[in-house]
Amino acid sequence: MKAIPRRVIEASLQDKGFQKYEKRDHRFYYFFYKGKKTIARTKISTGSQYKDYNIDLLNMMKRDLYLNRLKEVKDLLICPMDEGQYIKILLNKGKISS
């Protein structure tokens, strides 16, 4: 899997229901469902060495976002997974309730 540019990751997260919270050298993205912050969140580092996210960093995001496979992370960040499909994953795992 190729690295994904940080700018692509951040834009995609915001398009799919995540809201950004900034703290010094990191940005935190929390997923909101029905207007409430959920347990699903991830951290984006803003350092110059993190302009692209490699497999190791994407694996960390996979855990944070409650996804099972790197392909799901890629699908969420570069499409074709939309917000509704991500919500279904979180509902099936019991991480959010309807």
RAHUZI-V918463 format. One record per backbone hydrogen bond with DSSP energy under -0.5 kcal/mol. NH is the residue of the N-H (numbers start at 1). CO is the residue of the C=O. E is the energy in kcal/mol with one decimal. If there is no record, write none. Layout:
BEGIN
nh=NH co=CO e=E
nh=NH co=CO e=E
END
This chain:
BEGIN
nh=4 co=53 e=-2.1
nh=6 co=51 e=-3.4
nh=8 co=5 e=-0.5
nh=9 co=5 e=-2.0
nh=10 co=6 e=-2.8
nh=11 co=7 e=-2.0
nh=12 co=8 e=-2.3
nh=13 co=9 e=-2.6
nh=14 co=10 e=-2.0
nh=15 co=11 e=-1.9
nh=16 co=12 e=-1.1
nh=16 co=13 e=-0.7
nh=17 co=14 e=-1.0
nh=18 co=13 e=-2.2
nh=19 co=30 e=-2.8
nh=21 co=28 e=-2.7
nh=23 co=26 e=-2.7
nh=26 co=23 e=-3.3
nh=27 co=44 e=-2.9
nh=28 co=21 e=-3.3
nh=29 co=42 e=-3.0
nh=30 co=19 e=-2.4
nh=30 co=28 e=-0.5
nh=31 co=40 e=-2.9
nh=32 co=17 e=-2.5
nh=33 co=36 e=-2.6
nh=36 co=33 e=-1.5
nh=38 co=31 e=-2.7
nh=39 co=95 e=-0.5
nh=41 co=64 e=-1.1
nh=42 co=29 e=-2.0
nh=44 co=27 e=-3.6
nh=46 co=25 e=-1.9
nh=50 co=47 e=-2.0
nh=51 co=48 e=-0.9
nh=53 co=4 e=-3.2
nh=54 co=52 e=-0.7
nh=58 co=54 e=-2.5
nh=59 co=55 e=-2.3
nh=60 co=56 e=-1.4
nh=61 co=57 e=-2.0
nh=62 co=58 e=-2.2
nh=63 co=59 e=-1.5
nh=64 co=60 e=-2.0
nh=65 co=61 e=-2.6
nh=66 co=63 e=-1.2
nh=67 co=62 e=-2.5
nh=72 co=69 e=-0.5
nh=73 co=69 e=-1.4
nh=74 co=70 e=-2.7
nh=75 co=71 e=-2.8
nh=76 co=72 e=-2.3
nh=77 co=73 e=-2.6
nh=78 co=74 e=-2.9
nh=79 co=75 e=-0.7
nh=81 co=75 e=-1.3
nh=86 co=82 e=-2.1
nh=87 co=83 e=-2.5
nh=88 co=84 e=-1.9
nh=89 co=85 e=-1.7
nh=90 co=86 e=-2.3
nh=91 co=87 e=-2.8
nh=92 co=88 e=-2.7
nh=93 co=89 e=-1.7
nh=94 co=91 e=-1.2
nh=95 co=90 e=-2.5
nh=96 co=90 e=-0.9
END
